[in-house]
């Protein structure tokens, strides 16, 4: 494992947030040579905020409705289609609970 070490004295002395960073005269940073790959994976995995909260409750409900079974399909395109159907079923149930079945059927027929 190759580590690269950086430190700076001039930049640290003039930094506006030095008091939040370190009490020492200089800042020492050790980075793995492949840290940029780890940071890219973390950047991609940060959840996108939604107006309906974090979405964990929805995911738990969808998983429960799937009867905790695994995805039946293979290949990304097919898995995406299967999950889209699960989410569609969840959303339709959610709308039925709010509007009622008759209102939903009427809205579908009108469209």
C-alpha positions in Angstrom: 0.0 0.0 0.0 1.6 3.2 -1.2 0.8 6.3 0.9 1.6 9.8 -0.2 2.3 12.4 2.5 1.6 16.1 2.1 2.1 19.0 4.5 2.1 22.7 4.2 3.2 25.5 6.5 2.7 28.6 4.4 -0.8 27.7 3.2 -1.9 26.7 6.7 -0.8 29.9 8.4 -3.0 32.0 6.1 -6.0 29.7 6.0 -9.3 31.1 7.2 -10.5 27.9 8.8 -7.2 26.8 10.4 -8.8 26.9 13.9 -11.3 24.3 12.8 -8.6 22.1 11.2 -5.6 21.7 13.4 -3.9 23.4 16.4 -0.4 22.6 15.0 1.7 24.9 12.8 1.2 22.7 9.8 -1.3 20.3 8.4 -0.1 16.8 7.5 -2.2 14.7 5.2 -1.6 11.0 4.3 -3.4 9.7 1.2 -3.4 6.3 -0.4 -2.4 6.3 -4.0 -5.9 5.2 -5.1 -7.9 7.5 -2.8 -9.4 9.2 -5.8 -11.2 6.0 -6.7 -12.6 5.6 -3.2 -13.8 9.3 -3.3 -15.5 8.8 -6.6 -17.4 5.7 -5.3 -18.4 7.7 -2.2 -19.5 10.6 -4.4 -21.7 8.4 -6.5 -23.2 6.6 -3.4 -24.4 9.8 -1.6 -28.2 9.6 -1.6 -30.0 12.3 -3.6 -32.4 14.2 -1.2 -36.0 13.8 -2.0 -39.0 15.9 -1.0 -40.6 12.8 0.7 -37.8 12.2 3.2 -35.0 9.8 2.9 -37.1 7.0 1.2 -36.0 4.3 3.6 -39.6 3.6 4.7 -40.7 3.3 1.1 -37.8 0.8 0.4 -38.7 -1.2 3.5 -42.3 -1.4 2.3 -41.3 -2.4 -1.3 -39.0 -5.1 0.1 -41.7 -6.4 2.4 -44.2 -6.6 -0.6 -41.6 -8.5 -2.6 -41.8 -11.0 0.3 -38.1 -10.4 0.9 -37.4 -12.3 -2.2 -34.5 -11.6 -4.5 -34.8 -10.0 -7.9 -35.9 -12.7 -10.3 -34.3 -11.2 -13.4 -30.7 -11.0 -14.6 -28.9 -8.2 -16.4 -29.2 -4.6 -15.5 -31.9 -3.7 -18.0 -34.2 -6.5 -16.9 -33.5 -5.8 -13.2 -34.3 -2.1 -13.7 -37.6 -3.0 -15.4 -38.5 -5.4 -12.6 -37.8 -2.8 -9.9 -39.7 -0.2 -11.9 -42.8 -2.5 -11.8 -42.4 -2.9 -8.0 -42.1 0.9 -7.5 -45.1 1.4 -9.8 -47.2 -1.0 -7.8 -46.2 0.7 -4.6 -47.1 4.2 -6.0 -50.4 3.0 -7.3 -51.3 1.5 -3.8 -50.2 4.8 -2.3 -52.5 6.8 -4.6 -55.4 4.4 -4.0 -55.0 4.9 -0.2 -55.1 8.7 -0.7 -57.8 9.1 -3.4 -59.7 5.9 -3.2 -60.0 3.2 -5.8 -62.9 4.7 -7.7 -61.2 8.1 -8.0 -58.0 6.5 -9.3 -60.0 4.4 -11.9 -61.8 7.5 -13.0 -58.6 9.5 -13.4 -57.0 6.6 -15.4 -60.0 6.4 -17.7 -60.0 10.2 -18.2 -56.3 10.1 -19.2 
